Every structure is written in C-alpha cells, then in structure tokens.
Amino acid sequence: MSGLITHPAAIWLAVAPVDMRRGIDGLSMLVQQALGHAPCSASAFVFRNRSGNRIKVVVWDGTGVWLCRRRLHKGRFIWPKVSDPCFSVTFEQCQCGQCGRDLIKIREDVTEQLDVVPAVFTVHRHIRPQYACKNCETITAAPVPAAVINGGMAAVGLLVWVLISKYVDHLPLYRLEQIAARQQVVLSRSTLADWVGRLGVALQPLVDRLTWHLLQGSTLHADETPVAQLDPGRGKTKKAYLWAYRSNDLQPGPRIIVFDYRDGRGGAHCRQFLGTWQGHLMVDDYSGYKASFNAKKTVEPCIELGCWTHTRRKFFDLHKANQSPMAKEAL
C-alpha cells in the first residue's frame, strides 16, 4: 500500500468511525457528501472502524480509484477526537523527509481559530411502522410525535430560530425568507407569520406563569419604551409601547422580566397589569405612574420608589449650566 500513496497532496482522516463493510462506491459517496471532493482528486481519504485498529484508504493513482485495507498495531496512531473538525495532514508529516521511515508522535502543537456554522436546514423523518392483526382486523401504529404546532412541518429548532431572529436579532420575516431561500428552502412570509402567531398562543401559559411569579415579589421595576407598529391601510407606522416589568435583584428567586405590549402610554395599562398587586414600584417621573400611587384613584395604591439616575440628571444639568458647588457635591 505504501507504494500507492507516495504522491497524495493531502491525507484526509475521517475522525468518526464508519461501517467497514462499505466498498469503493460507499466510501466515495462519504467523501463527496462530507468534503465536496471528488475521490479522484490528488488526495488520500482514510476511514477507520469503531475500535480504531482497522483502516480503509481510498486513493487515486492516476488511472483509477484504489481501495486499500490495513490493520493498525496498537499505539501506532492516535485518532483525533470525534468532536474535532475535519482537517488534512500532508504526507510529509507521516514519514521522515530524510530516511522515509514512519514518524513517531512525540507531542503536538495546538492552534485555535474561531469559526461559525451558519443556519443549516435539515429534515427530520419519522417512520412509524403500521402493524395489522389478521384475527382482530385492526391496525396499530406508533403515536405521532408531539409537536408545538400540530400537523406543521416545522420542528422545534426551526421555530426557536424564527422567534429569536425576529424578537432578539430584530430581523423581519422577509429577511428570514431570504436566508432560507439561499439554501433552496421555501419559507413564505405568510407561513412564518402564521408560525409566530401560533407560537404566541402556545407560549401564553408560560407568560401567565412568569407574570404570576413576578407579582409575588414585594418590589418591582417598571418602564415603558416606544416601538413602531404597522398601521394597515395607511402605509405608515404608529407608536405603540412595550411596558417592561422586572423583578428586584435584592430579593430571592430568579430574575424575571415580562414585556406587556400595548398600543398606548396611558397609566391605565400599568394599573391593569399590576391589578391588585401592592408593593414598592420603582419608576421614573412619568406622570402615567402617578395614579398607581394615589390612594384616591387606586383602591390599593403602591409605594413609589424614585430613580436615582433621573434625580442625578437634574444636578448634572445644574452643574453644567452654572458650576453650582451644591450640585457638584450632590454628584
């Protein structure tokens, strides 16, 4: 075999074990699927069994593809970990350049490079055999796997990718449609929008439970921020608000943040979310929160906690305007 692979440009090692019953056609297909290389290139492709003591080498000698088999002696070669990425080893690294004998590994140089795996679309195929009883004239089959969207084609991973891309990375659905199209996957915006709506319904019990746990705390933080909302029929956007309610880090329990989407900034939205909750509410000086602290307007008023950051701004502006020593002391 050593006479066959005297001139390969590189030696490719398959770090994961393969079925050693595969012949030239099966191993050549693995080369094309994993590397995109043709087996008739100027490289050698090495495959091993599960125990790592037998190898098969697919190599091109210029006239045809050869399949070579060999048993490895224990300790002669240390295979890379299965989790390692695919890499190539030049032939000169396996034999001594002076005498041509096999080299012995004495140590290794390790370098690391940061890489990224873009979104890859795959298909999960669920095969459910059906069995018939001739005596009872009945058919039995395994139940359909549980799914977030019954009867839908999207697996959980794809649904999570859509939600994170839209709400965390702020990618509109038409861009997700384009990303999928680059991999020849058809995901129409109407389908994506339908998934988002169905996921909102499916996740509502989780939101309700998080809200319940949030309102068990005696101190909360609240703030509102504007977001642009499409206004169908006008070709414009209108201003809506995300009301954020956060737990207190000084109290036991996990950190919880609940966003309440509303079409306005009125204080009634805050009172509706808090309901009968009583406790210390930390907010800025926005007037919409004042009714929540007014015993005349609210049956069970909250206790207002002021925001030091907003208070500091006033002293900062005062010191910037006239170099007030009192404002400097406060800062």
Secondary structure, 3 states (H helix, E strand, C coil): CCCCCCCCCEEEECCCCCCCCCCHHHHHHHHHHHHCCCCCCCEEEEEECCCCCEEEEEEECCCCEEEEEEECCCCCCCCCCCCCCCCEECHHHCECCCCCCECCCCCCCCCCCCCCCCCCCCCCCCCCCEEEECCCCEEEECCCCCCCCCCCCCCHHHHHHHHHHHHCCCCCHHHHHHHHHCCCCCCCHHHHHHHHHHHHHHHHHHHHHHHHHHCCCCEEEEEEEEEEEEECCCCEEEEEEEEEEEECCCCCCCCCEEEEEECCCCHHHHHHHHCCCCCEEECCCCHHHHHHHCCCCCCCCCEEECCHHHHHHHHHHHHHHHCCHHHHHHC
